[in-house]
Amino acid sequence: MLVDVLFLCVYYFRFLEATTPMTTLPPTTPPPLNSFYTRYAASQHRQDKKLDVKPIAVVKDVSKVQCLGLCLQRQTGGKSKICRSFNYFSRICYMLNTYVCDGERDLTEAPGWSYYDLVDDFSKEAKFMVSKQCASKGKCSTKCLKFKLYKTPLSWQEAHAACREEQAYLAMPKNSHDHETLIMLMKKGNILQSWIGVRKRDGIFYYDSGGLLLANNTMWGPDQPNDSGGTQQCVQMMSEMDYLWNDFDCARPVGFVCQYVW
């Protein structure tokens, strides 16, 4: 697994601020340095790729760590001037005011280049770093989507296939936080029903990823599952049941949510 993580603490940052020429950059005010902290920049699965946008500043003949330090100096001065990520190529630092998961952006192939996200807490990024979304698209940050709502009505199997095309699964809420996130997406998208990644096989419910559905992780609605008519093998969330789970006919077309990190 290819991992490239840069580390920078405020003591190094003070040294960098004092020794790096700043004449190539517009004046900026460094962030407060009243406590010890560490900042990171991660480039896992972003080697030989770049975010193809216009930089807010370009600095030549610097190391990757110096590039990170320069980016961290640009955390004030207005939203359009803040450095949120950077490209790096041949000792040239390209500071960017956006990042790969800001909207629907994608990285482009660029031999010799590297793209870096700024990271506050590397431990929180761990599950994103090992996700299919990271490996296939370089979207490895907690700023990236874990869930995405699709309003096009599809059968459960069609929705499953659509998510797999995205290197994802149908949403598998395993805690109250994930469940509330799905409710928020459904309300924002104004859809009343959504498939989730739970389906029954041989009388047993499984997650879309293949794991067995655990009884303490379920959020069934009243009197559910009831297998009405003997054809309800798939699971949806529905507004008229307060967004709780309802077993439903797999062939019925409704909206769905894909999950990119699990």
PASEBA-1860 file (N, C-alpha, C; in nm, 3 decimals):
! residues 262
1> MLVDVLFL> 0.085/-0.119/0.000/0.000/0.000/0.000/0.089/0.125/0.000 ~ 0.064/0.213/-0.094/0.144/0.334/-0.108/0.089/0.444/-0.019 ~ 0.168/0.489/0.075/0.126/0.595/0.165/0.232/0.703/0.168 ~ 0.190/0.826/0.156/0.282/0.939/0.165/0.216/1.041/0.256 ~ 0.265/1.051/0.380/0.207/1.140/0.478/0.314/1.234/0.529 ~ 0.287/1.362/0.525/0.378/1.462/0.578/0.330/1.507/0.715 ~ 0.423/1.531/0.806/0.390/1.574/0.942/0.456/1.710/0.966 ~ 0.386/1.797/1.034/0.443/1.927/1.066/0.386/1.976/1.199
9> CVYYFRFL> 0.474/2.009/1.293/0.429/2.063/1.421/0.464/2.211/1.427 ~ 0.410/2.282/1.525/0.428/2.427/1.527/0.573/2.466/1.550 ~ 0.652/2.384/1.617/0.791/2.423/1.639/0.867/2.423/1.507 ~ 0.840/2.322/1.423/0.901/2.324/1.290/0.842/2.440/1.210 ~ 0.714/2.464/1.227/0.645/2.569/1.153/0.707/2.705/1.183 ~ 0.745/2.730/1.310/0.811/2.856/1.345/0.944/2.869/1.273 ~ 1.018/2.757/1.268/1.146/2.759/1.199/1.126/2.786/1.050 ~ 1.027/2.720/0.992/1.000/2.736/0.850/0.960/2.880/0.819
17> EATTPMTT> 0.877/2.936/0.907/0.832/3.073/0.885/0.950/3.171/0.887 ~ 1.049/3.140/0.970/1.162/3.231/0.984/1.264/3.215/0.873 ~ 1.267/3.099/0.808/1.375/3.072/0.714/1.331/3.065/0.568 ~ 1.201/3.055/0.542/1.155/3.042/0.404/1.123/3.178/0.346 ~ 1.184/3.215/0.232/1.152/3.344/0.171/1.004/3.352/0.136 ~ 0.940/3.464/0.171/0.797/3.478/0.148/0.767/3.581/0.040 ~ 0.869/3.632/-0.027/0.847/3.737/-0.125/0.767/3.688/-0.244 ~ 0.762/3.554/-0.266/0.687/3.502/-0.379/0.540/3.487/-0.345
25> LPPTTPPP> 0.501/3.514/-0.219/0.362/3.499/-0.176/0.305/3.634/-0.135 ~ 0.176/3.654/-0.159/0.112/3.775/-0.105/0.119/3.772/0.047 ~ 0.115/3.887/0.113/0.122/3.889/0.260/0.009/3.808/0.322 ~ 0.042/3.728/0.423/-0.059/3.650/0.494/-0.029/3.658/0.643 ~ -0.129/3.627/0.723/-0.112/3.622/0.868/-0.110/3.477/0.911 ~ 0.000/3.427/0.968/0.004/3.287/1.010/-0.100/3.258/1.117 ~ -0.144/3.132/1.128/-0.240/3.097/1.233/-0.178/3.112/1.371 ~ -0.260/3.123/1.477/-0.206/3.136/1.613/-0.115/3.019/1.648
33> LNSFYTRY> -0.006/3.050/1.717/0.091/2.946/1.753/0.100/2.935/1.905 ~ -0.014/2.939/1.973/-0.013/2.941/2.118/-0.024/2.803/2.182 ~ -0.020/2.697/2.103/-0.025/2.563/2.159/0.045/2.467/2.064 ~ 0.088/2.355/2.119/0.155/2.254/2.036/0.049/2.173/1.961 ~ 0.065/2.161/1.834/-0.026/2.078/1.757/0.048/2.023/1.636 ~ -0.011/1.925/1.573/0.049/1.865/1.455/-0.050/1.871/1.340 ~ -0.004/1.905/1.222/-0.087/1.903/1.102/-0.025/1.805/1.003 ~ -0.109/1.753/0.917/-0.065/1.651/0.823/-0.107/1.689/0.682
41> AASQHRQD> -0.041/1.626/0.587/-0.088/1.627/0.449/-0.070/1.485/0.397 ~ -0.175/1.429/0.342/-0.173/1.289/0.301/-0.190/1.278/0.150 ~ -0.115/1.182/0.091/-0.119/1.164/-0.053/-0.139/1.018/-0.092 ~ -0.199/0.939/-0.004/-0.223/0.799/-0.039/-0.312/0.789/-0.162 ~ -0.267/0.708/-0.260/-0.339/0.687/-0.386/-0.353/0.815/-0.467 ~ -0.273/0.916/-0.437/-0.274/1.040/-0.516/-0.139/1.065/-0.580 ~ -0.053/0.962/-0.585/0.073/0.974/-0.656/0.047/0.968/-0.807 ~ 0.123/1.044/-0.883/0.106/1.054/-1.029/-0.032/1.106/-1.067
49> KKLDVKPI> -0.087/1.190/-0.979/-0.215/1.254/-1.006/-0.211/1.397/-0.954 ~ -0.300/1.479/-1.006/-0.311/1.616/-0.957/-0.455/1.662/-0.967 ~ -0.487/1.766/-0.890/-0.617/1.831/-0.901/-0.599/1.947/-0.998 ~ -0.664/1.937/-1.112/-0.638/2.030/-1.223/-0.722/2.156/-1.208 ~ -0.680/2.243/-1.117/-0.745/2.373/-1.096/-0.636/2.479/-1.088 ~ -0.675/2.605/-1.104/-0.580/2.715/-1.100/-0.531/2.735/-0.957 ~ -0.399/2.737/-0.934/-0.348/2.757/-0.798/-0.364/2.901/-0.753 ~ -0.369/2.917/-0.620/-0.373/3.054/-0.565/-0.232/3.108/-0.544
57> AVVKDVSK> -0.133/3.018/-0.544/0.006/3.061/-0.533/0.096/2.947/-0.578 ~ 0.211/2.981/-0.633/0.310/2.884/-0.678/0.446/2.924/-0.620 ~ 0.513/2.829/-0.555/0.645/2.855/-0.497/0.742/2.750/-0.549 ~ 0.856/2.795/-0.603/0.954/2.704/-0.662/1.064/2.668/-0.562 ~ 1.128/2.556/-0.590/1.246/2.508/-0.516/1.217/2.493/-0.367 ~ 1.115/2.415/-0.335/1.082/2.383/-0.196/1.059/2.232/-0.185 ~ 1.080/2.179/-0.064/1.050/2.039/-0.038/0.900/2.022/-0.015 ~ 0.857/1.897/-0.006/0.715/1.871/0.022/0.676/1.925/0.160
65> VQCLGLCL> 0.763/1.906/0.259/0.732/1.955/0.393/0.726/2.107/0.395 ~ 0.817/2.172/0.324/0.811/2.318/0.314/0.682/2.362/0.245 ~ 0.639/2.287/0.146/0.514/2.318/0.076/0.396/2.311/0.173 ~ 0.394/2.208/0.257/0.291/2.197/0.360/0.295/2.317/0.454 ~ 0.415/2.355/0.497/0.427/2.469/0.587/0.375/2.597/0.523 ~ 0.405/2.618/0.396/0.356/2.737/0.326/0.204/2.734/0.315 ~ 0.150/2.616/0.291/0.004/2.603/0.283/-0.061/2.637/0.416 ~ 0.002/2.592/0.526/-0.054/2.618/0.658/-0.047/2.766/0.695
73> QRQTGGKS> 0.045/2.838/0.635/0.050/2.982/0.660/-0.066/3.055/0.594 ~ -0.131/2.989/0.502/-0.242/3.051/0.430/-0.376/3.000/0.483 ~ -0.398/3.014/0.612/-0.525/2.971/0.672/-0.611/3.089/0.715 ~ -0.568/3.209/0.683/-0.645/3.330/0.712/-0.641/3.420/0.589 ~ -0.717/3.529/0.595/-0.710/3.627/0.487/-0.825/3.620/0.389 ~ -0.935/3.555/0.427/-1.049/3.545/0.335/-1.059/3.408/0.271 ~ -1.183/3.364/0.247/-1.207/3.229/0.197/-1.134/3.201/0.065 ~ -1.126/3.298/-0.022/-1.066/3.276/-0.153/-0.914/3.267/-0.148
81> KICRSFNY> -0.853/3.299/-0.032/-0.708/3.297/-0.020/-0.656/3.183/0.066 ~ -0.745/3.104/0.125/-0.703/2.995/0.214/-0.654/2.876/0.133 ~ -0.542/2.820/0.174/-0.488/2.701/0.110/-0.555/2.578/0.171 ~ -0.622/2.498/0.089/-0.696/2.382/0.136/-0.633/2.250/0.092 ~ -0.543/2.255/-0.005/-0.472/2.137/-0.051/-0.359/2.186/-0.142 ~ -0.275/2.095/-0.189/-0.171/2.139/-0.283/-0.127/2.026/-0.374 ~ -0.085/2.065/-0.493/-0.015/1.976/-0.587/0.135/1.999/-0.570 ~ 0.212/1.894/-0.596/0.358/1.906/-0.584/0.423/1.835/-0.702
89> FSRICYML> 0.517/1.906/-0.768/0.585/1.849/-0.884/0.722/1.913/-0.899 ~ 0.826/1.830/-0.903/0.961/1.876/-0.934/1.002/1.996/-0.849 ~ 0.981/1.984/-0.716/1.015/2.086/-0.617/0.938/2.217/-0.638 ~ 0.820/2.206/-0.698/0.734/2.323/-0.713/0.604/2.295/-0.638 ~ 0.565/2.391/-0.556/0.446/2.381/-0.473/0.333/2.463/-0.534 ~ 0.221/2.397/-0.562/0.103/2.462/-0.620/-0.008/2.460/-0.515 ~ -0.031/2.572/-0.448/-0.130/2.578/-0.341/-0.268/2.604/-0.400 ~ -0.368/2.532/-0.347/-0.502/2.533/-0.404/-0.603/2.579/-0.301
97> NTYVCDGE> -0.706/2.647/-0.349/-0.812/2.698/-0.262/-0.931/2.601/-0.255 ~ -0.914/2.482/-0.309/-1.020/2.382/-0.306/-0.957/2.246/-0.281 ~ -1.035/2.140/-0.285/-0.982/2.005/-0.263/-1.068/1.906/-0.342 ~ -1.020/1.784/-0.354/-1.081/1.690/-0.448/-1.225/1.657/-0.413 ~ -1.263/1.661/-0.285/-1.401/1.629/-0.247/-1.488/1.752/-0.231 ~ -1.444/1.863/-0.282/-1.523/1.985/-0.283/-1.610/1.983/-0.408 ~ -1.732/1.933/-0.395/-1.819/1.916/-0.511/-1.791/1.784/-0.582 ~ -1.798/1.785/-0.712/-1.784/1.662/-0.792/-1.649/1.656/-0.864
105> RDLTEAPG> -1.545/1.708/-0.803/-1.414/1.711/-0.867/-1.351/1.572/-0.872 ~ -1.263/1.552/-0.970/-1.186/1.428/-0.980/-1.041/1.463/-1.009 ~ -0.951/1.376/-0.964/-0.810/1.392/-0.995/-0.782/1.348/-1.137 ~ -0.679/1.407/-1.198/-0.639/1.369/-1.333/-0.502/1.303/-1.329 ~ -0.476/1.215/-1.423/-0.346/1.148/-1.432/-0.238/1.251/-1.465 ~ -0.127/1.246/-1.392/-0.019/1.342/-1.412/0.111/1.281/-1.362 ~ 0.183/1.208/-1.447/0.308/1.140/-1.405/0.405/1.236/-1.338 ~ 0.455/1.195/-1.220/0.553/1.275/-1.146/0.492/1.371/-1.046
113> WSYYDLVD> 0.362/1.395/-1.056/0.295/1.486/-0.965/0.243/1.409/-0.843 ~ 0.212/1.484/-0.735/0.143/1.429/-0.618/0.042/1.533/-0.572 ~ -0.072/1.484/-0.528/-0.175/1.571/-0.471/-0.187/1.543/-0.322 ~ -0.201/1.647/-0.240/-0.209/1.632/-0.095/-0.333/1.703/-0.039 ~ -0.408/1.631/0.044/-0.513/1.690/0.127/-0.452/1.735/0.258 ~ -0.503/1.844/0.315/-0.468/1.880/0.452/-0.551/1.795/0.548 ~ -0.488/1.746/0.653/-0.553/1.656/0.749/-0.527/1.709/0.889 ~ -0.631/1.724/0.970/-0.616/1.767/1.108/-0.581/1.653/1.202
121> DFSKEAKF> -0.644/1.538/1.181/-0.625/1.423/1.269/-0.616/1.298/1.184 ~ -0.494/1.249/1.165/-0.473/1.137/1.074/-0.548/1.013/1.119 ~ -0.566/0.994/1.251/-0.636/0.875/1.301/-0.780/0.871/1.253 ~ -0.842/0.987/1.237/-0.980/0.993/1.190/-0.992/0.961/1.041 ~ -0.880/0.971/0.970/-0.883/0.945/0.827/-0.865/0.798/0.794 ~ -0.833/0.715/0.894/-0.789/0.577/0.869/-0.888/0.498/0.785 ~ -1.018/0.503/0.819/-1.114/0.421/0.746/-1.134/0.472/0.605 ~ -1.112/0.601/0.583/-1.122/0.654/0.447/-1.000/0.613/0.364
129> MVSKQCAS> -0.884/0.605/0.429/-0.761/0.569/0.358/-0.765/0.427/0.300 ~ -0.843/0.338/0.363/-0.848/0.199/0.315/-0.974/0.173/0.235 ~ -1.050/0.274/0.202/-1.175/0.257/0.129/-1.150/0.238/-0.020 ~ -1.248/0.178/-0.087/-1.242/0.163/-0.232/-1.245/0.300/-0.300 ~ -1.317/0.394/-0.239/-1.324/0.530/-0.293/-1.186/0.593/-0.297 ~ -1.104/0.566/-0.195/-0.968/0.618/-0.192/-0.882/0.550/-0.297 ~ -0.887/0.417/-0.301/-0.802/0.343/-0.393/-0.833/0.371/-0.539 ~ -0.961/0.388/-0.571/-0.999/0.403/-0.711/-1.003/0.547/-0.758
137> KGKCSTKC> -1.035/0.641/-0.666/-1.055/0.779/-0.708/-0.968/0.879/-0.633 ~ -0.888/0.831/-0.536/-0.804/0.922/-0.459/-0.882/1.008/-0.363 ~ -1.007/0.971/-0.335/-1.091/1.048/-0.242/-1.080/0.983/-0.105 ~ -0.981/1.030/-0.027/-0.936/0.959/0.093/-0.956/1.037/0.221 ~ -1.031/1.145/0.219/-1.041/1.234/0.334/-1.179/1.225/0.399 ~ -1.186/1.259/0.529/-1.315/1.267/0.596/-1.401/1.379/0.539 ~ -1.342/1.465/0.457/-1.419/1.568/0.390/-1.494/1.511/0.270 ~ -1.463/1.386/0.235/-1.529/1.321/0.123/-1.659/1.256/0.170
145> LKFKLYKT> -1.746/1.227/0.076/-1.875/1.169/0.108/-1.862/1.027/0.158 ~ -1.932/0.996/0.267/-1.949/0.856/0.308/-2.075/0.799/0.244 ~ -2.178/0.883/0.231/-2.304/0.842/0.171/-2.342/0.941/0.060 ~ -2.412/0.890/-0.041/-2.464/0.977/-0.147/-2.601/0.927/-0.189 ~ -2.696/1.019/-0.194/-2.833/0.987/-0.231/-2.852/0.993/-0.382 ~ -2.922/0.895/-0.437/-2.960/0.893/-0.578/-3.112/0.887/-0.584 ~ -3.173/0.982/-0.652/-3.319/0.994/-0.653/-3.385/0.910/-0.762 ~ -3.308/0.862/-0.859/-3.365/0.782/-0.968/-3.423/0.652/-0.912
153> PLSWQEAH> -3.552/0.624/-0.931/-3.611/0.501/-0.876/-3.557/0.376/-0.948 ~ -3.504/0.283/-0.871/-3.454/0.157/-0.924/-3.498/0.043/-0.834 ~ -3.499/-0.078/-0.888/-3.519/-0.195/-0.803/-3.399/-0.211/-0.710 ~ -3.413/-0.296/-0.608/-3.301/-0.315/-0.515/-3.178/-0.366/-0.590 ~ -3.195/-0.462/-0.677/-3.081/-0.519/-0.749/-3.017/-0.417/-0.841 ~ -3.099/-0.336/-0.908/-3.046/-0.231/-0.996/-2.971/-0.126/-0.914 ~ -3.025/-0.092/-0.797/-2.958/0.004/-0.710/-2.825/-0.052/-0.660 ~ -2.825/-0.179/-0.622/-2.701/-0.246/-0.581/-2.596/-0.237/-0.692
161> AACREEQA> -2.637/-0.267/-0.816/-2.543/-0.264/-0.929/-2.492/-0.123/-0.954 ~ -2.579/-0.022/-0.938/-2.537/0.117/-0.959/-2.432/0.157/-0.856 ~ -2.450/0.115/-0.731/-2.351/0.147/-0.628/-2.220/0.075/-0.654 ~ -2.225/-0.051/-0.697/-2.102/-0.125/-0.724/-2.024/-0.062/-0.839 ~ -2.096/-0.001/-0.935/-2.028/0.072/-1.043/-1.947/0.189/-0.987 ~ -1.990/0.240/-0.873/-1.923/0.351/-0.806/-1.820/0.302/-0.703 ~ -1.789/0.171/-0.705/-1.700/0.110/-0.605/-1.757/0.129/-0.464 ~ -1.889/0.119/-0.453/-1.957/0.140/-0.326/-2.059/0.028/-0.304
169> YLAMPKNS> -2.126/0.033/-0.189/-2.237/-0.057/-0.159/-2.360/0.027/-0.130 ~ -2.478/-0.037/-0.133/-2.595/0.029/-0.080/-2.571/0.060/0.069 ~ -2.626/0.170/0.115/-2.599/0.218/0.251/-2.631/0.113/0.356 ~ -2.540/0.097/0.450/-2.554/-0.002/0.557/-2.543/0.068/0.692 ~ -2.649/0.135/0.737/-2.642/0.207/0.866/-2.628/0.109/0.982 ~ -2.518/0.123/1.057/-2.492/0.032/1.169/-2.492/0.102/1.303 ~ -2.523/0.232/1.302/-2.532/0.307/1.427/-2.628/0.424/1.406 ~ -2.665/0.489/1.515/-2.763/0.596/1.508/-2.712/0.716/1.427
177> HDHETLIM> -2.581/0.741/1.431/-2.526/0.855/1.355/-2.545/0.833/1.206 ~ -2.511/0.713/1.156/-2.530/0.684/1.015/-2.677/0.690/0.977 ~ -2.762/0.636/1.064/-2.906/0.637/1.037/-2.958/0.780/1.026 ~ -2.916/0.868/1.116/-2.959/1.007/1.111/-2.906/1.077/0.986 ~ -2.786/1.038/0.942/-2.732/1.095/0.818/-2.819/1.059/0.699 ~ -2.865/0.935/0.693/-2.951/0.892/0.583/-3.085/0.965/0.588 ~ -3.139/0.984/0.708/-3.264/1.059/0.721/-3.246/1.200/0.667 ~ -3.135/1.264/0.703/-3.107/1.400/0.657/-3.100/1.405/0.504
185> LMKKGNIL> -3.032/1.306/0.444/-3.020/1.302/0.298/-3.156/1.285/0.233 ~ -3.239/1.197/0.287/-3.372/1.174/0.231/-3.459/1.300/0.241 ~ -3.454/1.366/0.356/-3.533/1.488/0.372/-3.484/1.598/0.279 ~ -3.352/1.612/0.270/-3.295/1.716/0.182/-3.328/1.687/0.036 ~ -3.325/1.558/-0.001/-3.356/1.520/-0.138/-3.504/1.506/-0.166 ~ -3.586/1.522/-0.062/-3.731/1.516/-0.074/-3.777/1.383/-0.135 ~ -3.722/1.273/-0.087/-3.770/1.142/-0.130/-3.829/1.070/-0.009 ~ -3.934/0.993/-0.034/-4.010/0.931/0.073/-3.965/0.789/0.103
193> QSWIGVRK> -3.897/0.726/0.007/-3.852/0.589/0.026/-3.711/0.574/-0.031 ~ -3.628/0.495/0.035/-3.492/0.472/-0.013/-3.447/0.331/0.023 ~ -3.392/0.260/-0.075/-3.331/0.130/-0.047/-3.209/0.148/0.042 ~ -3.186/0.053/0.131/-3.060/0.044/0.203/-2.998/-0.093/0.176 ~ -2.875/-0.110/0.218/-2.800/-0.231/0.185/-2.825/-0.347/0.280 ~ -2.951/-0.387/0.292/-2.989/-0.504/0.372/-3.086/-0.587/0.290 ~ -3.060/-0.719/0.284/-3.146/-0.809/0.205/-3.150/-0.947/0.271 ~ -3.263/-1.015/0.255/-3.283/-1.146/0.316/-3.251/-1.257/0.216
201> RDGIFYYD> -3.171/-1.354/0.262/-3.143/-1.474/0.184/-3.164/-1.595/0.273 ~ -3.246/-1.688/0.225/-3.275/-1.809/0.302/-3.323/-1.777/0.443 ~ -3.407/-1.674/0.452/-3.466/-1.638/0.580/-3.377/-1.559/0.674 ~ -3.257/-1.522/0.630/-3.162/-1.449/0.714/-3.125/-1.318/0.645 ~ -3.122/-1.208/0.721/-3.087/-1.079/0.665/-2.935/-1.057/0.667 ~ -2.883/-1.006/0.555/-2.741/-0.977/0.540/-2.723/-0.832/0.493 ~ -2.607/-0.776/0.525/-2.568/-0.648/0.468/-2.528/-0.666/0.322 ~ -2.533/-0.558/0.247/-2.496/-0.562/0.106/-2.351/-0.608/0.086
209> SGGLLLAN> -2.266/-0.580/0.182/-2.124/-0.621/0.173/-2.104/-0.768/0.205 ~ -2.209/-0.837/0.250/-2.201/-0.981/0.276/-2.208/-1.021/0.421 ~ -2.189/-0.927/0.513/-2.190/-0.960/0.655/-2.331/-0.986/0.708 ~ -2.338/-1.064/0.811/-2.466/-1.097/0.874/-2.521/-0.976/0.949 ~ -2.649/-0.946/0.930/-2.713/-0.836/1.002/-2.726/-0.873/1.150 ~ -2.671/-0.790/1.236/-2.675/-0.817/1.379/-2.801/-0.758/1.439 ~ -2.863/-0.832/1.529/-2.992/-0.790/1.586/-2.983/-0.656/1.656 ~ -2.869/-0.627/1.721/-2.857/-0.501/1.795/-2.825/-0.382/1.706
217> NTMWGPDQ> -2.813/-0.404/1.575/-2.786/-0.295/1.481/-2.905/-0.265/1.391 ~ -3.022/-0.315/1.424/-3.138/-0.297/1.338/-3.223/-0.180/1.385 ~ -3.297/-0.121/1.292/-3.381/-0.005/1.321/-3.517/-0.026/1.254 ~ -3.577/-0.141/1.282/-3.705/-0.177/1.220/-3.818/-0.088/1.270 ~ -3.912/-0.062/1.177/-4.034/0.006/1.214/-4.128/-0.087/1.290 ~ -4.240/-0.035/1.337/-4.336/-0.117/1.412/-4.383/-0.239/1.331 ~ -4.379/-0.355/1.394/-4.427/-0.481/1.334/-4.347/-0.520/1.210 ~ -4.225/-0.475/1.200/-4.139/-0.510/1.087/-4.021/-0.594/1.137
225> PNDSGGTQ> -3.968/-0.681/1.051/-4.015/-0.717/0.916/-4.133/-0.813/0.922 ~ -4.226/-0.798/0.826/-4.345/-0.885/0.828/-4.362/-0.969/0.702 ~ -4.276/-0.946/0.600/-4.281/-1.023/0.475/-4.423/-1.032/0.421 ~ -4.489/-0.917/0.412/-4.626/-0.912/0.361/-4.634/-0.967/0.219 ~ -4.720/-1.063/0.199/-4.736/-1.123/0.067/-4.630/-1.225/0.032 ~ -4.534/-1.243/0.121/-4.429/-1.341/0.098/-4.325/-1.301/-0.005 ~ -4.319/-1.171/-0.042/-4.226/-1.126/-0.147/-4.130/-1.017/-0.098 ~ -4.133/-0.985/0.030/-4.055/-0.872/0.080/-3.921/-0.920/0.135
233> QCVQMMSE> -3.823/-0.924/0.047/-3.690/-0.975/0.082/-3.586/-0.865/0.100 ~ -3.620/-0.742/0.062/-3.525/-0.630/0.069/-3.574/-0.526/0.169 ~ -3.485/-0.433/0.203/-3.515/-0.338/0.311/-3.500/-0.194/0.260 ~ -3.597/-0.114/0.299/-3.596/0.028/0.268/-3.622/0.109/0.393 ~ -3.591/0.239/0.385/-3.635/0.336/0.484/-3.748/0.415/0.422 ~ -3.851/0.446/0.501/-3.964/0.519/0.445/-4.013/0.626/0.542 ~ -4.051/0.740/0.486/-4.087/0.857/0.567/-4.212/0.831/0.650 ~ -4.311/0.761/0.595/-4.436/0.741/0.669/-4.419/0.647/0.787
241> MDYLWNDF> -4.303/0.586/0.799/-4.271/0.503/0.914/-4.160/0.569/0.997 ~ -4.157/0.703/0.991/-4.055/0.782/1.063/-3.913/0.741/1.023 ~ -3.895/0.705/0.898/-3.766/0.671/0.840/-3.703/0.548/0.905 ~ -3.785/0.463/0.964/-3.736/0.336/1.015/-3.737/0.233/0.903 ~ -3.688/0.114/0.932/-3.672/0.011/0.830/-3.804/-0.062/0.804 ~ -3.822/-0.097/0.677/-3.941/-0.169/0.633/-3.899/-0.271/0.528 ~ -3.937/-0.398/0.546/-3.908/-0.495/0.439/-4.005/-0.470/0.324 ~ -3.956/-0.489/0.201/-4.029/-0.441/0.083/-3.996/-0.531/-0.035
249> DCARPVGF> -4.084/-0.530/-0.134/-4.065/-0.609/-0.256/-3.942/-0.556/-0.331 ~ -3.843/-0.642/-0.354/-3.716/-0.601/-0.415/-3.732/-0.542/-0.554 ~ -3.841/-0.579/-0.624/-3.859/-0.535/-0.762/-3.919/-0.396/-0.773 ~ -3.968/-0.343/-0.662/-4.032/-0.211/-0.666/-3.926/-0.102/-0.679 ~ -3.942/-0.007/-0.773/-3.841/0.098/-0.791/-3.857/0.213/-0.691 ~ -3.752/0.241/-0.615/-3.747/0.357/-0.525/-3.607/0.417/-0.532 ~ -3.585/0.529/-0.467/-3.452/0.589/-0.461/-3.358/0.504/-0.376 ~ -3.233/0.546/-0.367/-3.136/0.466/-0.292/-3.018/0.552/-0.250
257> VCQYVW> -2.941/0.500/-0.155/-2.822/0.568/-0.106/-2.703/0.474/-0.117 ~ -2.593/0.521/-0.175/-2.469/0.444/-0.182/-2.377/0.482/-0.067 ~ -2.301/0.386/-0.021/-2.205/0.408/0.088/-2.064/0.381/0.036 ~ -1.976/0.480/0.049/-1.843/0.473/-0.008/-1.736/0.432/0.092 ~ -1.766/0.440/0.219/-1.671/0.401/0.324/-1.748/0.316/0.424 ~ -1.689/0.202/0.464/-1.761/0.113/0.556/-1.664/0.045/0.651
END
